[in-house]
Amino acid sequence: MNPVARTCSITLTLALQPALAFAQQPNTLQPPPRVAPIAPASQPALPRGVDTSRDNSLQTLNRQLDASSRRVSADTLRSQVDRQDRLLEADRARTDARRAAAATPAEAERIRQDFEARRASHEAWRAGKEAQVQRLETLDLPPPPPVNQVKPAIEPRR
């Protein structure tokens, strides 16, 4: 082996020696010890005379949001029904044109029966959607809690 190659080989070995030594060390890192989860603190009792009207306004807001969400859902269902009604009406017009152009009375009758089957399917779908709208509109929410008009007097600390 020539001296230049030997020098390169020794230099390379010396350069890689710390990396090889580090790679051969056993893993001494231990996972952190498991800690029991911290239980959420219970709600402290409200001192006498604390104004809870903010809580009532949040409840009112949540009730209004729920009501508006149900109105939007009902409107969406109604628009779906209207769209399907328009599509069925267009289908009826196409079917009438096909029946008029039919070559035989038997073919015209088959086209009419196919349309009647589609219409019956649409009516069943529509009845289901209208029942959903009715449920959304008549869903009873519990009445809001009574408003606390009288606030107890604040007692001084002793």
ABEGO torsion letter per residue (X at the ends): XBAAAAAAAAAAAAAAAAAAAAAABBBABBBBBBBBBBBBBBBBBBBBGBBAAAAAAAAAAAAAAAAAAAAAAAAAAAAAAAAAAAAAAAAAAAAAAAAAABABAAAAAAAAAAAAAAAAAAAAAAAAAAAAAAAAAABBBBBBBBBBABBBBBBBBX
